[in-house]
Amino acid sequence: MINDVVLEGIVVRTWKFADDLLFRLACYRDPDLPQKPLNETQDAADFVTIRVIKGNLGAPVMVVKGTHLRVHGYLQSRDYQESLADFLKDARGAELAVPEALDPFALRAPRGATEIVARRIMNQPIGVKSG
């Protein structure tokens, strides 16, 4: 089976989890694909998380917000548990009161994440169409 991904985009966020480096890429679709509309003058991006195991690809990897990158890697999915406390911390909107009978750290829901594990990362010059 083939599990090989090549993706190009602009770094919008970086963070570390355990020893791994993670970052989000904003990826704009090629003109021959259905576009994801944002408004009349700009198409919306698709966002994907990239994981660099131990932050290293033969040498330490450093990623800067706003950088245009091409990532070669493979898809990986992970299952995890999210607590109500974590959900409420990240939720946007009105503050919700949790009933005293519930422990927001003990109440958990199953979640899944799909990400690209990087095998190679290359900088792409801005304004140069690759293909």
C-alpha positions as CSV (number, residue, x, y, z in Angstrom):
1,M,0.0,0.0,0.0
2,I,1.2,3.5,-0.8
3,N,1.3,6.1,2.0
4,D,3.4,8.9,0.6
5,V,2.5,12.6,0.8
6,V,4.0,15.7,-0.7
7,L,2.4,18.9,0.5
8,E,3.2,22.6,0.1
9,G,2.1,25.4,2.3
10,I,2.8,28.3,4.6
11,V,3.6,27.8,8.3
12,V,0.9,29.4,10.5
13,R,1.8,28.0,13.9
14,T,4.5,25.9,15.6
15,W,4.6,24.1,18.9
16,K,6.4,21.2,20.7
17,F,4.7,18.1,22.2
18,A,7.0,15.8,24.2
19,D,10.1,15.7,22.0
20,D,8.3,16.3,18.7
21,L,8.1,19.5,16.7
22,L,4.6,20.1,15.3
23,F,3.4,22.9,12.9
24,R,0.3,23.8,11.0
25,L,0.5,24.4,7.2
26,A,-2.0,26.6,5.3
27,C,-2.3,24.9,2.0
28,Y,-4.0,26.5,-1.0
29,R,-5.4,24.3,-3.7
30,D,-4.1,24.2,-7.3
31,P,-6.3,25.9,-9.8
32,D,-7.5,22.7,-11.3
33,L,-9.1,21.5,-8.0
34,P,-12.4,22.7,-6.5
35,Q,-11.6,25.8,-4.5
36,K,-12.5,26.4,-0.9
37,P,-14.2,29.8,-1.0
38,L,-13.4,32.5,1.6
39,N,-14.5,35.6,-0.2
40,E,-14.7,37.1,-3.6
41,T,-11.0,37.9,-3.9
42,Q,-9.3,35.1,-1.9
43,D,-9.7,31.4,-1.6
44,A,-9.6,29.8,1.8
45,A,-6.7,27.5,2.8
46,D,-6.9,23.9,4.0
47,F,-4.9,23.3,7.2
48,V,-2.9,20.3,8.2
49,T,-0.6,19.4,11.1
50,I,2.9,18.3,10.3
51,R,4.9,16.2,12.9
52,V,8.7,16.0,13.0
53,I,9.6,13.1,15.2
54,K,12.0,14.3,17.9
55,G,12.3,17.6,16.0
56,N,15.0,16.0,13.9
57,L,15.4,15.0,10.2
58,G,19.1,14.1,10.3
59,A,19.7,17.5,11.9
60,P,17.5,19.6,14.2
61,V,14.6,21.2,12.3
62,M,13.7,24.8,12.9
63,V,10.4,26.1,11.4
64,V,9.5,29.8,11.3
65,K,5.9,31.1,11.0
66,G,5.3,32.6,7.5
67,T,7.8,30.3,5.8
68,H,6.7,28.6,2.5
69,L,7.6,24.9,2.8
70,R,7.3,21.7,0.9
71,V,6.9,18.6,3.1
72,H,7.4,15.0,2.1
73,G,6.1,12.4,4.5
74,Y,3.4,9.9,5.3
75,L,-0.1,10.0,6.9
76,Q,-0.5,8.9,10.5
77,S,-3.6,8.8,12.6
78,R,-3.7,8.8,16.4
79,D,-6.5,8.1,18.8
80,Y,-6.5,10.0,22.1
81,Q,-8.8,11.0,25.0
82,E,-9.9,14.6,25.5
83,S,-11.1,15.7,28.9
84,L,-14.0,18.1,29.4
85,A,-11.6,20.5,31.1
86,D,-9.4,20.5,28.0
87,F,-12.4,21.0,25.7
88,L,-13.7,23.9,27.7
89,K,-10.3,25.5,27.8
90,D,-10.1,25.5,24.0
91,A,-13.8,26.2,23.3
92,R,-14.7,29.6,22.1
93,G,-17.8,31.4,23.3
94,A,-19.6,31.8,26.5
95,E,-18.2,30.5,29.8
96,L,-20.0,27.3,30.8
97,A,-20.4,26.3,34.4
98,V,-19.7,22.6,35.0
99,P,-22.1,21.0,37.6
100,E,-20.3,20.2,40.8
101,A,-21.2,16.5,40.5
102,L,-19.0,16.3,37.4
103,D,-15.2,16.2,37.4
104,P,-14.2,17.9,34.2
105,F,-10.7,16.2,34.3
106,A,-12.2,12.7,34.7
107,L,-15.0,13.1,32.0
108,R,-13.3,12.1,28.7
109,A,-14.3,11.6,25.1
110,P,-12.5,9.7,22.4
111,R,-10.9,11.8,19.6
112,G,-8.8,11.2,16.6
113,A,-6.2,13.2,14.8
114,T,-4.7,12.8,11.3
115,E,-1.3,14.3,10.6
116,I,1.6,14.1,8.3
117,V,4.9,12.7,9.7
118,A,7.7,14.6,7.9
119,R,10.5,12.7,6.3
120,R,11.9,15.7,4.3
121,I,11.2,19.4,4.5
122,M,12.4,22.0,1.9
123,N,12.1,25.7,1.8
124,Q,10.2,27.1,-1.2
125,P,11.0,30.6,-2.6
126,I,8.0,32.9,-2.3
127,G,6.3,33.7,-5.6
128,V,7.8,30.7,-7.4
129,K,5.1,28.3,-8.7
130,S,6.3,24.7,-8.1
131,G,4.8,21.7,-9.7
